[in-house]
Amino acid sequence: TKLSPIRAKRPIGNSTMSSNESPTTDQQPVIRCDSVFKIFGDKAKEMLAGVDGSNVDTKAFQEAGCIVGVNNASFDVARGEKLIIMVLSGSGKSTLLRCISRLTDATAGRIFIEGQDLLAMTNKQLIEIRREKMGMVFQSFALLPHKTVLENIAFPLQVKGVRTQESIKKAMDMVELVGLRGRENYFPRELSGGQQQRVGIARSLAVEPDIWFLDEPFSALDPLIRKEMQDEFLRLQSVLNKTILFVTHDFDEALRLADRIAIMKDGVIEQLDTPANIVLNPATEYVHRFTEDVPREKVLRIESVMDPVNSSEVLSNLKVSKDAIIETVAEAVLSEQNPVPVTDGEGEVIGVLHPSKVIHVLFGGRASYPKQ
């Protein structure tokens, strides 16, 4: 008996997203996902037949013996963007990353890397793009125990056929980059957890990837080391400007590190937006539950709450950076009678901050969200 396609009751594709497309739309995205599905089970392809532009009904697929890992994911990632995918364990976040890196094959949909159809590539082409364009860091450090720090970092270069002397020189550059100088001849067992993760990061960066995949890279670390590694991640990105897909189950980590966050539930991207918009304007009840206890002042930047410059306003002599966290400047801003100029990295005034807006954001009611 032929199984008929089953559509979700929610006819949205990814319509709850505030921003499917990456912030930079004037150039080709580095990554593009177009209606990507990953469904586990013998009847997956049969049940997907005829489904076009809709999310599938997860419950119906489960009743047919299938598990929906990714449900109709569509989005772009711009060059240099940090997109963080997050949700509770087992809800498809790592599955989506594995599809995009083609560690597992998507059941349906299309995935493009710099305009190239990833799913149409031969094994030889896939190996080449992984070697030349992709770097990966996983939760488990996966270091070779019988090799030193330097040898571990040089290993992927040697696999590519780089001469030993050249690979060691490059590995030493990576040792410097991640702050492990003096430990290059240590073995993994002689390093702390945070130092081992730095080796894993250095090894993934040694091949100079354009795209950096990180799958819960800091979750095995204790809170203090985790914070240090987040700082290190932000420092490295400021220097290297990689295109990053980062998987985490820690919402605080996502808010701190992301340019945009994709929140998933049952394989569906419930909302894809900037951290500020997700906190201020949750699109669904599920996203609202993630954000309702977030201390806004600790995560929102001035840029997310500033207003346009009004030439008729008399401005304060105080100036604040658009990148400042509200908590760090709130007391000074609330002490001012006049709107406070907001500046960019060049010191140019790009907006104003009204003290009343700060009070409203911090203590006002939460935004409503569409009912399902």
C-alpha positions in Angstrom: 0.0 0.0 0.0 1.4 3.3 -1.0 1.8 5.8 1.8 0.4 9.2 1.2 2.5 12.3 2.0 1.7 13.8 5.3 1.8 17.5 5.9 2.0 19.4 9.1 -1.0 21.3 10.4 1.3 24.3 10.5 1.7 25.5 6.9 4.8 27.5 7.5 8.0 26.1 5.9 10.1 28.3 8.1 7.6 31.2 8.3 8.2 31.8 12.0 11.7 32.9 11.3 12.2 36.6 11.5 15.2 36.3 9.2 15.8 33.2 6.9 18.3 35.1 4.9 21.7 36.0 6.2 22.3 39.7 7.0 24.5 40.1 4.0 22.2 39.6 0.9 24.2 41.5 -1.7 26.6 38.5 -2.3 26.3 34.8 -2.7 25.9 33.1 0.7 28.6 30.8 1.8 26.0 28.2 2.9 22.5 27.9 1.6 20.0 25.3 2.8 16.8 24.8 0.7 14.0 22.7 2.3 16.4 20.3 3.9 14.9 17.2 5.5 16.7 14.4 7.4 14.4 11.6 8.3 15.6 8.2 9.7 13.6 5.1 8.8 13.0 2.7 5.9 9.9 4.5 4.8 11.3 8.0 5.0 11.7 8.7 1.2 8.3 7.1 0.5 6.5 9.2 3.0 8.2 12.4 1.8 7.1 11.8 -1.8 4.8 14.7 -2.8 5.6 16.9 0.2 6.5 20.3 -1.2 7.1 23.4 0.8 5.6 22.2 4.1 6.8 20.8 7.4 5.9 17.2 7.8 3.8 15.9 10.7 6.4 14.5 13.1 3.9 12.4 15.0 2.6 10.7 11.9 6.1 9.9 10.8 6.9 8.4 14.2 3.8 6.2 13.9 5.2 4.9 10.6 8.5 4.0 12.3 10.4 7.1 11.2 12.3 9.7 13.2 12.4 13.3 12.0 15.8 14.9 12.6 15.5 18.0 10.4 12.2 19.2 9.2 12.2 21.6 6.2 15.1 23.8 7.1 15.8 26.7 4.8 18.3 29.5 5.5 21.5 31.3 4.2 24.7 31.9 6.1 26.8 34.9 5.0 30.6 35.0 4.8 32.1 35.7 8.2 28.8 35.1 10.0 28.5 33.1 13.3 25.2 31.1 13.1 24.5 29.1 16.3 22.0 26.2 16.2 20.6 25.3 19.5 17.9 23.4 21.3 17.6 20.6 23.8 19.5 17.4 23.2 18.2 15.0 20.6 16.1 17.6 18.7 18.0 17.8 15.4 20.7 20.4 16.0 23.7 18.1 15.4 21.8 16.3 12.7 21.5 19.6 10.7 25.2 20.4 11.1 26.1 16.8 10.0 23.9 17.3 6.9 25.5 20.6 6.0 29.0 19.1 6.3 27.6 15.9 4.6 28.8 13.6 7.4 25.3 12.3 6.8 23.2 12.6 3.7 20.0 14.7 3.8 16.8 12.8 2.9 15.6 15.6 0.7 16.3 19.2 -0.1 19.4 21.0 -1.5 22.5 22.3 0.2 24.9 24.7 -1.5 28.5 25.6 -0.4 29.6 28.8 -2.2 27.1 28.0 -4.9 28.2 24.4 -5.4 25.5 21.7 -4.9 26.9 19.6 -2.0 24.5 16.7 -2.5 25.5 16.4 -6.2 29.2 16.1 -5.5 31.2 12.9 -6.1 33.1 11.3 -3.2 36.3 12.8 -4.7 34.8 16.3 -4.8 33.4 15.9 -1.3 36.8 14.9 0.1 38.4 17.9 -1.7 35.9 20.4 -0.3 36.3 19.1 3.2 40.0 19.2 3.0 40.2 22.7 1.5 37.1 24.5 2.9 35.9 22.9 6.1 37.2 22.7 9.6 35.5 20.7 12.4 35.7 20.7 16.2 33.7 18.3 18.2 32.8 17.8 21.9 35.2 15.0 22.2 38.8 16.3 21.7 39.7 13.2 19.6 43.4 13.9 19.9 45.9 11.2 18.9 47.4 10.1 22.3 50.7 9.0 20.9 51.4 12.3 19.2 52.5 15.6 20.7 50.5 18.8 20.5 52.6 19.9 17.5 52.2 16.6 15.8 48.4 16.5 16.4 48.0 19.9 14.8 50.3 19.1 11.9 48.5 15.8 11.2 45.7 17.0 8.9 48.3 19.0 6.9 50.4 15.9 6.4 47.3 14.0 5.3 46.8 16.6 2.6 50.4 15.9 1.4 52.1 19.0 2.9 55.8 18.4 3.5 56.7 17.7 7.1 58.9 20.8 7.6 56.2 23.0 6.2 53.4 21.3 8.2 55.4 21.7 11.5 56.0 25.4 10.8 52.3 25.9 10.2 51.4 23.9 13.3 53.7 26.1 15.3 51.9 29.2 14.0 48.6 27.6 15.3 50.2 26.8 18.7 50.9 30.6 19.0 47.4 31.5 17.8 45.7 29.5 20.5 48.1 30.4 23.3 49.9 27.1 23.8 53.5 28.1 23.2 55.7 26.1 25.6 53.4 23.1 25.4 54.0 22.1 21.8 55.9 19.0 22.8 53.4 17.9 25.5 51.3 14.8 25.0 47.5 15.1 25.3 47.5 13.3 28.7 49.7 16.1 30.1 47.2 18.9 29.2 44.1 20.1 31.0 40.7 19.8 29.3 40.8 23.4 28.1 44.2 23.0 26.7 43.2 19.8 24.9 40.3 21.7 23.3 42.7 24.4 22.2 44.7 21.7 20.4 41.5 20.5 18.7 40.7 24.1 17.6 44.2 24.6 16.4 44.2 21.4 14.4 40.9 22.3 12.7 42.3 25.8 11.8 45.6 24.5 10.5 44.1 23.7 7.1 42.8 27.3 6.9 39.1 26.4 6.4 36.7 28.9 5.0 33.8 27.2 7.0 34.2 26.2 10.6 31.8 23.6 12.1 31.8 23.4 15.9 29.6 20.7 17.5 29.2 21.5 21.3 32.9 22.1 21.5 32.9 23.5 25.1 30.2 21.4 26.7 32.7 18.9 28.3 34.5 21.7 30.1 33.9 23.1 33.6 32.3 26.6 33.7 35.4 28.6 34.3 37.4 27.0 31.4 34.3 27.1 29.2 34.1 30.9 29.7 37.8 31.2 28.9 37.3 29.1 25.7 34.3 31.3 24.7 36.6 34.3 25.1 39.2 32.6 23.0 36.6 31.7 20.3 35.6 35.3 20.0 39.2 36.5 19.9 40.0 34.0 17.1 36.9 35.0 15.1 37.9 38.6 15.3 41.2 37.7 13.8 40.2 35.0 11.3 36.6 36.0 10.3 35.5 32.5 9.5 32.0 31.5 8.4 30.8 29.5 11.5 28.1 27.0 12.3 28.2 26.4 16.0 25.9 23.8 17.8 25.2 24.2 21.5 22.4 23.4 24.0 23.4 26.3 26.2 21.3 29.4 25.5 23.6 31.8 27.4 26.5 30.6 25.2 24.4 31.1 22.1 23.4 34.7 23.2 27.0 35.5 23.9 28.6 34.1 20.7 26.1 34.4 17.9 25.4 36.8 15.2 22.2 34.9 14.6 20.6 32.0 16.5 18.5 29.2 15.0 16.3 27.6 17.7 15.0 24.2 16.8 12.2 22.0 18.1 11.4 18.5 16.7 13.6 19.2 13.8 11.8 22.5 12.9 13.6 25.9 13.1 11.2 27.8 15.2 13.0 31.1 14.9 16.1 32.3 13.2 17.1 35.8 14.2 19.6 38.0 16.0 20.0 37.3 19.8 18.4 40.7 20.5 15.3 40.0 18.4 14.9 36.5 19.9 15.0 37.9 23.4 12.8 40.9 22.7 10.4 39.3 20.1 10.1 35.5 20.6 8.2 34.1 17.6 6.6 31.1 19.3 5.7 29.9 22.7 8.6 27.5 22.6 11.1 30.3 22.0 9.3 32.4 24.6 10.1 29.7 27.2 13.8 29.9 26.3 13.9 33.7 26.7 11.5 34.5 29.6 14.1 34.2 32.3 17.0 35.7 30.4 18.3 38.8 32.2 18.0 41.3 29.3 20.5 43.7 30.7 23.2 41.1 30.6 22.8 40.0 27.0 21.4 42.9 25.0 23.7 45.4 23.3 23.1 49.1 23.0 22.7 48.7 19.3 19.5 46.6 19.7 17.7 49.3 21.7 18.9 52.6 20.3 16.7 54.9 18.2 17.6 56.9 15.1 19.2 60.3 15.5 16.7 63.2 15.7 18.4 66.5 14.7 16.0 68.4 16.9 17.1 66.7 20.1 19.7 68.1 22.5 22.1 65.2 23.2 24.0 64.4 26.3 27.8 64.8 26.5 28.0 61.1 27.5 28.6 58.7 24.6 28.3 54.9 24.6 29.4 52.3 22.1 26.8 50.4 20.1 28.5 47.1 21.2 28.3 47.8 24.9 26.2 45.5 27.0 23.3 47.4 28.6 24.2 46.4 32.1 27.7 48.0 31.8 26.3 51.5 30.9 22.8 51.5 32.3 23.6 53.4 35.5 25.4 56.2 33.6 22.7 56.4 30.9 19.9 56.6 33.5 21.6 59.4 35.2 21.4 61.6 32.1 18.5 64.0 31.4 19.0 64.0 27.6 19.3 61.2 25.0 22.8 59.6 24.9 24.7 59.4 21.5 25.6 55.9 20.4 28.8 55.5 18.4 30.2 52.9 16.1 33.8 51.5 16.0 35.0 54.7 14.3 33.5 57.0 16.9 30.7 58.2 14.6 27.3 58.8 16.1 24.9 56.3 14.6 21.9 56.5 17.0 20.7 57.7 20.3 19.7 56.0 23.5 16.8 57.4 25.5 16.8 56.6 29.2 13.1 55.8 29.1 13.9 53.1 26.4 16.4 51.4 28.7 13.8 51.3 31.5 11.1 49.9 29.1 13.4 47.2 27.8 14.6 46.1 31.2 11.4 46.3 33.1 8.6 46.5 30.5 6.4 43.6 29.6 7.5 40.8 27.3 6.6 40.8 23.7 3.7 38.6 22.6 4.2 35.8 20.2 2.0 34.1 17.6 -0.2 31.4 19.0 0.2 28.0 17.4 
